[in-house]
Amino acid sequence: MFRDSPFGLFLDLPTLKVQPQLLRSLMYAETDHDRDDMFIMKVNGKLLHFGIREFAIITGLKCGMDSEFVSDPDSSNRLMTRYFNGQTKVPKTMLVSLFIDFKENKSLIEDGDVFKIALLYFISTFLFSTQSNVAFVTKLHFDLVESGEYMNYPWGNVCFKNLLSSISHKLVNKPTYYRFGGFPLAIQVWFYECCSKVDPTVAKRIGNGIPRIFNWQTTSNTVYFNHLKTGMFKTYSNPVILQANYFSYINNTHFIHCFYYNANWSASTCIFVGSCFLPTFLRKRELSTFSTRGFGR
């Protein structure tokens, strides 16, 4: 069942772990900009832009038009009532405990709800990776899973915004600590893709497909900030060439305003429109809605 969900593609994800010191390096490289729709940094003399289109191609998560689904705060949710005493805000720790304890005690979750609880666990711990002891699972997520509308929901939009808000301009006041939200693997893998070569002690390329997140595998090494500072991020004599306009084959004038990415893309299921790489399942009326809105550089 999970493989048939919008998240089934991640069952085939190679070994990837978040590298906090690489993310920290990217945050130190952030420029002084006022854009709220992208993360802009300068590495080795090149400006790099990480926006929603980069996020979509890296992750394969559905992005595009916002959902019209409404979660009624005054109505109850069956899953919240059945497993969490009807709490209006469910701590992520409670969901994690239920899921883990179920492995030892199968009676904790009814057969018809196992898949739904698994979905909530995945969404809360993988797509929204804030530490479990400081976060809650929203009623919206419970309602989406219970109603089945999670299948159509643009998870990429929300994950991207969550990630962006957790890393943008967060080092200005020199905090003693910070937390990464959303889906930090997206910007991490995107940076690999921008580099002419990646330090083999950090990650290695294992493919060249879409979504791009399947192209990389992190090593078992601990990646230190000083190692990156004197290597991939060093200011002078840096051999790493950055592609300043990564994904430039997607021309802004041919970028679809309402776009969706599918894990099963291949050469046989995709077409070129101008310089834009699109899946063939997009209908003609959808192709007529190309817009540069929100994707300017």
Steps between C-alpha positions, in 0.01 A plus 500: 500500500775743590669454161179614331491819708667829397791396722556152362800615299695552822497126568783482246698790646873424527684553826476871571556674829468866584841664529449791742842654441444514124166671560675737740755578227218585258341727760830684551519548124154660483495847348325807637180481296132575555348211305253292698450239229854367467832450674786690336866436581841571356758225484833524318391827338174359363149597603279197549119511523296230671128544435186292466589364157838375625327344801247323276755350262719386787225336707226397258242629747186656360526876464287761332164651578398515866246251629137597555468245780379654826555349844219599734651577842161452667441147372650188653736263324445129548870412513575770754207386714578130475875507561582832664213564742347761272786747548477799270880512476676165489867508604719333242651292781161334558464406134855365487446297818176352366665400174806346668301322772273350233792287383489317833126520567286465188181561695583869548376595154196359320577324173320762293702782657853359478561652156364838610718512810800399287425786261480749786827366641674541163363849442590616851848351531630506142329778306480728803817413684489736798615318811219291640521646850427854383225448247135410461313314229242738360131417476525585131728202447266271693203623294686460171593140581161406644312647200737363237571850367870450577518344153429835333664735747802705377739380771793654316361853549476462876831316544682762296353791698580325826858438394546854371374657821739286706820596312447849358691775684527286812865583570460878500472520879763229557276251683654237726291231329239461227272229366447395142137464400320366198706270280869605531621212281356692205739796518787271599460283190437806284840637604664172397334534160632855461862394552734393223636248747405401853746408772490116501515501880166687498287330234523312173288502186328171423258606224382775270122502500194684628419555782859603564498385862548143375832590335701527820615298797663652807803338656525368853757768585427779744518823300666783693452872441874575479548221246237659276634851562844401372360282224177539303427841655846653508524856374818484292636242256181299524500236223124442534310667218144597589220508244352841574185430297436139589192361323544776241353259244166590657459840340305746711277595208403136459456406862156375586320682782318191621758224488521147631792258507467126478747240625450289188639754252718353230611596150196324359251682720635853465497766231673829436296818468738770394781428741269366770511130597145388576321170558273399213197463726462880503208585275497775238284729709757467782782580263322824415530619859875564490594789723815647645309608809694415812802358322696811398870512574 
